[in-house]
Amino acid sequence: MTDDNAVVQHARFSVPYKREGYAVDDSARALLFAAKAPRYWPDTRLGDLQRKLLTFLLTMQEEDGKFHNLMDFSHRITDEASVGDHLGRALWATGAVISSNVPPGMKRSARLLFDRALPHARTSPWLRTKAYACLALHERLIEEPDDQNLRATMSSVSTDISKAYNASKASDWFWFENILSYDNPRLSQAMLRAYEILADRALLGEAEESLQFLYRSELHDETYAPIGNAGWYVRGKQKALFDQQPIEPGAMMEAAAIAYRLTKHEIYQDMAKRALFWFLGDNMKRVRVYDEATGACCDGIGELGLNENQGAESTIAFLLGTCELLTCVTA
């Protein structure tokens, strides 16, 4: 899915569909994986990929730190620079580069991107952007553990997420907002990472409580069924069962693996396995989302069955999830 510029967003079946261009969202995810992957899959080509994706992020960031998200196939930027999920994902990816074994010059470029974007993430009204910022700060603090400014920012951002959780939760609803929508496990994952840095057990309690609630909400007749994007799951209403997208079980694999490593509670093993097996056919339609022939993942499960297009988001979600499972096993 990667050409000479960046990661192509979409595919028609297993063939990249360049007409629909590129997004920071997907290239940031790919850079995050490329920064983590050498620990398990040593490959000199990953260095070239890391440099290419960093170049793309540098192209898409304005001097004030905001990011454009979209570029068309002729390399023309097609949207206004803004603060949203794509900025948070870029921040997380550059944090991972900073804590990896790339050459010093690449780390300096990643720090430039990171430092310009962080103020926007810190003040963002969007919970997921703040969650990605927590994940980014965790990565950078691996490399710079004594940086008190970074620790203070982690404390501030995680406190904002915690306040949202305590304002929203009720006896039958243990979540950060009044809807379960997309990439949900990242919110709990952010609290787990904040706990690792800050050692605040209240953060761990909120992370566990919310992650277990999410898992229960995504079981359907004992089958793991990620929240569907045709309506999501609004508090007090019926949960949407379709379309189920790989981004959710991929993130669940990551959050559950981290929770298990921190707590050794077996429920998180079950969560991680159920999410992994969703890709391998243990889902409501009994279809394999992971395609062994291409090493890619299909784009989801609809009411009529498998969406056979194999876009970047889907495959990278699986790769990031399996990478975190391996980290858990070898920790």
BELRA-V917025 format. One record per backbone hydrogen bond with DSSP energy under -0.5 kcal/mol. CO is the residue of the C=O (numbers start at 1). NH is the residue of the N-H. If there is no record, write none. Layout:
BEGIN
CO_NH / CO_NH
END
This chain:
BEGIN
1_8 / 6_3 / 7_23 / 9_312 / 9_313 / 10_17 / 11_13 / 12_15 / 13_310 / 14_16 / 15_12 / 16_18 / 17_20 / 18_21 / 21_9 / 22_71 / 23_27 / 24_28 / 25_29 / 26_30 / 27_31 / 28_32 / 29_33 / 30_34 / 31_35 / 32_36 / 33_37 / 34_38 / 36_39 / 37_40 / 37_41 / 43_46 / 44_47 / 44_48 / 45_49 / 46_50 / 47_51 / 48_52 / 49_53 / 50_54 / 51_55 / 52_56 / 53_57 / 54_58 / 55_59 / 56_60 / 57_61 / 60_68 / 62_65 / 66_62 / 67_82 / 69_24 / 70_78 / 70_79 / 71_22 / 72_75 / 75_77 / 76_72 / 82_67 / 82_84 / 84_87 / 84_88 / 85_89 / 86_90 / 87_91 / 88_92 / 89_93 / 90_94 / 91_95 / 92_96 / 93_97 / 94_98 / 95_99 / 97_100 / 97_102 / 103_106 / 103_107 / 104_108 / 105_109 / 106_110 / 107_111 / 108_112 / 109_113 / 110_114 / 111_115 / 112_116 / 113_117 / 114_118 / 115_119 / 117_120 / 117_121 / 118_122 / 119_123 / 121_124 / 125_127 / 126_130 / 127_131 / 128_132 / 129_133 / 130_134 / 131_135 / 132_136 / 133_137 / 134_138 / 135_139 / 136_140 / 137_141 / 138_142 / 139_142 / 139_143 / 140_143 / 140_144 / 144_147 / 146_148 / 147_151 / 148_152 / 149_153 / 150_154 / 151_155 / 152_156 / 153_157 / 154_158 / 155_159 / 156_160 / 157_161 / 158_162 / 159_163 / 160_164 / 161_165 / 162_166 / 163_167 / 164_168 / 165_169 / 170_173 / 173_170 / 173_175 / 178_235 / 179_181 / 180_233 / 183_186 / 184_187 / 184_188 / 185_189 / 186_190 / 187_191 / 188_192 / 189_193 / 190_194 / 191_195 / 192_196 / 193_197 / 194_198 / 195_199 / 199_201 / 200_203 / 200_204 / 201_205 / 202_206 / 203_207 / 204_208 / 205_209 / 206_210 / 207_211 / 208_212 / 209_213 / 210_214 / 211_215 / 212_216 / 213_217 / 214_218 / 215_218 / 216_219 / 218_225 / 220_223 / 223_220 / 228_232 / 229_231 / 232_240 / 233_180 / 234_237 / 240_228 / 242_230 / 243_229 / 244_301 / 245_248 / 245_249 / 246_250 / 247_251 / 248_252 / 249_253 / 250_254 / 251_255 / 252_256 / 253_257 / 254_258 / 255_259 / 256_260 / 257_261 / 258_262 / 259_263 / 260_264 / 265_268 / 265_269 / 266_269 / 266_270 / 267_271 / 268_272 / 269_273 / 270_274 / 271_275 / 272_276 / 273_277 / 274_278 / 275_279 / 276_279 / 276_280 / 277_282 / 278_281 / 279_289 / 279_290 / 281_283 / 283_286 / 287_289 / 289_298 / 290_292 / 291_294 / 291_295 / 291_296 / 296_291 / 300_307 / 301_243 / 301_244 / 302_305 / 305_302 / 306_308 / 307_299 / 307_300 / 309_299 / 309_311 / 311_315 / 312_316 / 313_317 / 314_318 / 315_319 / 316_320 / 317_321 / 318_322 / 319_323 / 320_324 / 321_325 / 322_326 / 323_327 / 324_328 / 325_329 / 326_330 / 327_331
END
